[in-house]
Amino acid sequence: MHLLKVDKEHYVGQADPYILKSNGRYYIYVTGHDGIYAYQSDSLFENWEYYGVVMTVPDHNSFWAPSVIEIDGRFYMYNSIEIYNDEPDKGGHRGAMHVSVADNPLGPFTGTRQILHPFSIDSHIVQNEAGLFLFYSSNKFEGERIGTCIYVDKMLDPFTPAGNPVLVLEPTLDEDIYRRDRYKKGQHWHTIEGAFYFKEGDWQYLMYSGNCFEQPTYYIGYARARTNETDLTKIKFEKYPDPDTYHPVLSANDFEEGTGHHSMIKHDGQWYAVYHARDYENTDGANAFDARNARICKLNVNDGVITAERYKEHI
């Protein structure tokens, strides 16, 4: 179901929506060309209001995939920004992870610092009893299936990664292929990105998006681990049902496509996914990026298994 109203006067797309609840109010942050945009509501399911840009840096662009965490009354936003004062990665990619801070959820988020080198995108910042951890995606150019993978590193403080990233999820399927023959003939580029970590019962889960939002096999899947380990750099997540089976939790159906890059929230004991997708009437290539908008559906999480309930007009 569509979650945020399409305000044509201000509409910038609603890609990579990240949901946060603070002091009884809900906030959603989305990717933008010229900054990170936000929406707010007193209700999870309705009455969402467009707010506008809450974080930007002059003379920069491509502000991607925010995640936000509240620590001791301050709000920290992690997202990638296209930069030009650092070396790109081997593929020429310049997106790099930054962190900004604010005194309230609507910012302005300022004091922006680069904390990782290119290529580093798609953050999920997580705090548990073992500390603060940052999941993100970066590129791997060696191996059978080269491409974008998910890493995790412990944070020494909100601005400082420990510098010991661990590869936790990598592509294993043809359905993860982003582009065939990308850098040379016969070498296909794969993508696993959009990490979202959570714990439920005896299981810890790492959800992700595979492939590209313009491709028909773009999907949300997950890996899991049944463990009490609290150091998230030590957990061995295993894809469900196995590394060789394409088993999406969310993918294109008869009323929406381009389903991916989600965040989650638990409301009255029920998990919900807030994800981006587009309606089939908004599928022309030039508009595919900005046609993505935020939707919500139930995620049922039962003893290591995640399933989605999706409806066009209701939750």
VOVO-174818 format. One line per field, with one value per residue (C-alpha): x negated, y, z. Coordinates in Angstrom, 1 decimal, decimal comma, padded with zeros to 4 digits. Each point is the difference from the previous one (the first is absolute). Example, Ala and Ser with C-alpha at 12.3 -4.5 7.8 and 13.67 -1.06 7.14 Angstrom:
<recs>
xx	(-012,3 -001,4) $
yy	(-004,5 003,4) $
zz	(007,8 -000,7) $
</recs>
This chain:
<recs>
xx	(000,0 -001,2 -001,2 -001,1 002,2 -001,5 -000,3 -000,6 -001,0 -002,9 -000,4 -003,6 000,6 000,1 -002,7 -001,7 002,4 -001,2 002,5 -000,6 002,2 -000,9 002,1 003,2 -000,4 -001,1 -002,6 -001,0 -003,2 -000,6 -002,7 -000,3 -002,0 -000,8 000,4 001,9 003,7 002,4 003,6 001,8 003,2 001,7 001,3 -002,0 002,6 001,4 -000,2 -003,6 -001,2 -002,8 -002,7 -002,8 -003,8 -001,5 -003,6 -002,1 -003,5 -000,6 -001,5 000,7 002,6 001,4 000,9 000,9 001,7 000,1 000,3 000,5 -000,5 000,7 -002,8 000,2 002,5 -001,9 000,8 -002,7 000,6 -002,2 000,2 -002,2 -000,9 -001,7 -003,4 -003,0 -002,8 -000,7 -001,1 002,9 000,0 -001,3 003,2 000,0 002,8 -000,1 002,8 -001,4 001,5 000,5 001,6 001,8 001,6 003,1 001,8 003,4 001,2 000,7 -003,5 -001,6 -002,6 -003,4 -003,7 -000,1 -003,1 -001,2 -000,7 -000,7 -001,7 001,9 001,8 002,1 003,8 003,3 -000,6 001,8 -001,2 000,8 -000,5 000,1 -001,5 -003,4 -000,2 000,7 -000,3 000,2 001,2 -000,7 -000,7 -003,3 -001,4 -002,1 -001,9 -001,4 001,6 002,5 002,9 -001,4 002,2 001,5 000,0 001,1 -002,6 000,2 -002,4 000,1 000,1 -002,3 002,4 002,7 -002,7 -002,7 000,0 -002,4 -001,5 000,5 002,9 001,3 001,6 003,4 002,0 -001,0 001,7 000,6 002,7 000,5 003,0 -002,5 -001,5 000,2 -001,6 -001,5 -003,4 -000,4 -003,7 -001,1 001,7 001,2 -000,5 003,4 000,5 002,2 001,6 001,0 000,8 002,6 -000,9 002,5 -000,8 002,4 000,5 003,1 000,1 -002,9 -000,9 -001,9 000,8 -001,8 002,3 -001,2 000,9 -001,4 -000,5 001,1 003,3 000,4 -000,2 002,9 -001,8 -000,7 001,0 -000,3 -001,5 -001,6 -002,6 000,3 -001,9 001,2 -002,4 -000,3 -003,1 000,2 -003,2 001,6 -003,4 -000,2 003,3 000,1 003,2 001,3 002,4 003,5 000,8 -003,6 -002,5 001,1 003,7 001,8 002,6 001,1 002,0 001,1 -000,3 002,2 003,6 003,1 000,3 -003,5 -003,6 -003,5 000,7 -003,1 -002,2 002,1 -000,1 002,1 002,0 001,9 003,4 002,4 -002,1 000,1 -002,9 000,4 -002,2 -000,2 -001,4 -000,1 001,7 001,8 003,3 000,0 001,2 -003,3 -002,5 -001,6 -003,8 -000,4 002,4 -000,9 -002,3 002,5 003,1 -000,9 002,1 000,3 002,5 000,7 000,9 000,0 -002,9 000,7 -003,0 000,3 -002,8 -002,6 002,5 001,1 003,1 001,7 003,7 000,5 003,2 000,6 002,4 -000,4 -002,5) $
yy	(000,0 003,5 001,7 003,5 002,3 001,0 003,8 001,0 003,5 -001,3 -003,6 -001,2 -003,7 -002,1 -002,5 -001,9 001,0 -000,3 000,2 001,2 000,5 002,5 001,5 -001,6 001,5 -001,7 001,2 -001,3 001,1 -000,5 000,3 003,3 001,6 003,0 -001,2 -002,4 000,7 -000,8 -000,6 -000,1 -001,3 -000,8 -003,2 -002,8 -000,6 003,4 003,8 000,2 003,5 001,1 001,9 000,6 -000,2 -000,8 -000,6 001,3 001,1 002,9 -000,9 -003,7 -002,3 -003,6 -000,3 -003,6 -002,4 001,5 -001,7 001,9 -001,0 001,9 -000,2 001,9 002,5 000,8 -001,4 -001,3 -000,5 -002,3 000,3 000,0 003,2 000,3 001,4 001,3 000,5 -003,7 -002,7 -002,0 -003,7 -002,3 000,3 003,8 000,3 003,1 -000,6 000,1 -000,4 003,2 000,7 003,1 000,9 002,0 000,8 -001,1 -002,5 002,7 001,5 001,9 -002,8 001,8 -000,6 -002,5 -002,2 -002,6 -003,2 -002,5 000,1 -000,6 -002,2 -000,2 000,3 -001,2 000,3 -001,6 001,2 -002,4 000,3 -003,0 -001,1 -000,5 003,5 001,8 -001,7 001,3 -002,2 001,3 -001,1 000,2 -001,6 -003,1 -000,4 -003,5 -003,4 -002,0 002,5 003,5 002,9 001,8 -001,8 000,8 000,6 000,8 001,9 000,9 003,8 001,3 003,0 001,4 001,5 -002,6 -003,5 -002,4 -000,7 -003,7 -000,6 -003,6 -001,3 -001,4 -000,5 -000,3 -000,9 -003,7 000,0 000,9 002,0 002,2 001,2 003,7 000,3 -002,6 000,6 003,2 000,4 -002,8 -002,6 -003,0 001,7 000,9 002,6 -001,1 002,1 -000,8 003,3 001,7 -001,8 000,0 -002,0 -001,0 -002,6 -001,9 -002,9 -002,4 001,3 002,9 001,1 002,0 001,0 001,4 001,0 -001,9 001,1 003,4 001,9 000,2 -003,8 -002,5 -002,2 002,8 -001,3 000,1 -003,1 -000,9 -001,9 -001,3 -001,4 -001,7 001,3 002,0 001,7 003,8 001,0 000,5 -000,4 -003,6 -001,3 -002,4 000,8 -002,6 000,8 -001,4 -002,6 -000,5 001,9 -001,6 000,6 003,2 000,4 003,7 001,3 002,9 000,3 001,2 -001,1 000,9 003,6 001,2 -000,5 001,2 -001,2 000,4 001,9 -000,1 000,8 -001,5 001,0 -002,0 001,3 -001,6 -003,2 -000,2 000,6 002,3 000,6 003,5 -000,4 001,7 -001,2 001,5 -000,5 -001,5 003,2 001,6 -002,2 002,0 000,0 003,7 000,1 -003,3 001,6 002,7 -002,2 -002,1 000,8 -001,3 -002,8 -002,1 -003,6 -002,6 -002,2 -003,2 -001,3 -003,5 -002,2 001,0 000,5 003,3 000,4 003,2 000,9 002,5 001,7 002,8 002,1 -001,0 -001,4) $
zz	(000,0 -000,8 003,2 -000,9 -002,1 -003,3 000,3 -003,6 001,0 002,1 -001,2 -000,3 000,2 003,1 -000,6 002,9 002,7 003,6 002,8 003,5 003,0 002,6 002,9 -001,4 -003,5 -003,2 -002,6 -003,4 -001,7 -003,7 -002,7 -001,9 -002,7 002,1 003,5 002,3 000,2 002,9 000,6 003,4 001,6 003,3 -001,6 -001,6 -002,7 -000,9 000,0 -001,0 -000,6 -002,3 001,9 -002,5 000,1 003,4 -001,0 -002,9 -000,8 -002,5 -003,3 000,4 -001,4 000,1 003,7 000,3 002,3 003,5 003,4 003,2 003,6 003,3 002,6 003,2 -001,3 -003,3 -003,4 -002,3 -003,7 -002,2 -003,8 -003,0 -002,0 -003,4 000,7 -002,1 002,6 000,5 -002,4 -001,6 000,4 -002,8 -001,9 000,1 002,7 002,2 002,5 003,6 003,4 002,1 003,4 001,1 003,4 001,1 003,2 -001,3 -002,7 -002,5 000,2 -001,4 000,0 -000,1 000,8 -002,8 000,0 -002,5 001,9 -002,8 -003,3 -003,3 -000,7 003,1 -000,1 001,5 003,7 002,9 003,4 002,9 003,7 002,4 003,3 -001,7 -001,5 -003,2 -003,4 -003,6 -002,8 -003,5 -003,6 -001,9 -003,1 -000,4 -003,2 000,5 000,1 -002,0 000,4 000,2 001,0 003,0 003,3 003,6 002,7 003,7 002,2 003,7 000,8 002,7 000,3 -002,3 -002,3 000,0 -001,6 001,6 -003,5 000,1 -002,4 -000,3 -003,2 001,1 -003,2 -003,6 -003,3 -000,7 -002,7 -003,6 001,3 001,7 -003,3 -000,3 -003,4 -002,3 -001,5 002,0 -000,1 -002,3 -002,1 002,0 003,4 001,4 002,7 003,0 002,7 003,6 001,9 002,2 003,2 002,9 003,2 002,7 002,7 000,9 002,4 -000,3 -003,5 -001,4 -003,5 -002,7 -002,8 -003,3 -003,5 -003,0 -003,6 -001,3 000,5 -003,8 -000,5 000,3 002,5 002,4 003,4 003,8 001,6 003,3 001,9 003,5 003,0 003,0 002,6 003,2 -001,3 000,6 -001,9 -003,5 -001,7 001,2 -001,2 -003,0 -001,8 -002,4 -002,9 000,2 -001,1 -001,3 -002,1 -003,3 000,1 -001,1 002,7 000,3 002,9 -002,3 -003,7 -002,9 000,1 -002,0 001,3 000,8 -001,2 001,0 003,6 002,2 002,4 003,1 003,7 002,7 003,1 002,6 000,9 002,5 -000,3 -003,8 -002,2 -003,0 -003,0 -001,5 -003,5 -003,3 -003,2 -003,0 -001,7 -003,4 -001,7 001,2 -001,7 -002,8 000,3 000,4 003,0 001,7 002,6 001,2 -000,5 003,1 003,0 003,5 000,8 003,1 000,6 002,8 000,5 002,0 001,8 001,4 001,2 -002,6 -002,9 -001,4 -002,2 -001,3 -000,3 -002,8 -001,1 -002,5 002,0 003,7 002,5) $
</recs>
